[in-house]
Amino acid sequence: MKRVFLIDADYHWADRFASSTCSSEEIVVAGIAQDYETAVEAIKERNPSIILVDQSADDDRGIVVLEKIAKEFFYIPVVFTTHRKNDATLWRK
């Protein structure tokens, strides 16, 4: 079973995404955080299989959050997302 942890400034969007995408026997949500500090504590407790970091996290400092998370949790795959389609090749609606 894959355990996904989401870091996104928009908690309600992340919760809706988690409910519609990550509720199966194969994928479950390990947690949702809006900023780096909250995420670190939760990740240590919940041990996710993968971490999704959105550009909006921590007051639009998602890239900084990504760098810190990837360094601290180097053994967990991290994916960077953005809702701004012009910012990166990976974006969400």
N, C-alpha and C positions, 0 to 999 in steps of 0.2 A: 504494500500500500504506500502511495506517495503522499507525503504530508507537506502542504504548501503554506508558506508564510507570506503574507502581503504587507508591504509598506507603502502607504498611499495617503496623501493629505485628505482625500475625500472618503471618509470612513463609510458613508452610506453607499457610495458607488462600489467600494471594495466589498462590502457586505453583500450587495446585490450580485456582484460578479461571483463571489464565493458561493452563494446560494444556488446560482444557476449553472455554474461550471464545475465546481469542486465538491459536489455532493453525490458521490458514488462509492462503491466498494473499493475502487482503485485510487481515487483521489479525495482527500479530505483537507479541510483548512485547519492548519495548526494554530493560526492566529492572525490578527490584523493589528497594525500599529500605524500611527501617523507621523512619528518622528524617530530619530536614531536611538535616543536613550531608552524609550519604551520598547523599541524593537529588540535591542540587545538583550535586555532582561528576559523578554518573552522567548526569544530564540534559544537562549541558554536553558530555559525551563522546558520548552516544548519540542526541541530537537527536530526541526523540519527536514524534509528531504531536498527541498528547493525553496529559494527565496525570490520573490518578485518585488523589485523596487521601482516605484513610479517616479518620474521626474518631478512630480508635484510634492513629493514627501518633504517634510521638514521645511515648510514655507518655500517651496520651489527650489530646494537645494538637494534634489534627488541624486544628482551626480556625485555630490560630496558624500551623501549617505551610502550610495553604491560603493564608492571607493573604501570607505571605512568598514562596511559590512563585509565586502569581499576580502579585505585584509584580515579582519578579526575571525571570520568564519571561512577561511580559505578552503576548507574541506567540504563545504556545501555549495552546490551550483547556484549562481545568482544570475537573474535575468533582469535587464533594465527595460522599462516600458515608458511610453509617453503618450499623452492624449493629443499632443500637437503633431499633426501629420507631417509638418515641414521640418520638425526637429530631428527625426531619425527615420530609419526605414521600418521600424517596428512602432506601431501606434495603435491606440484603442479608440473605439467609438463610445 
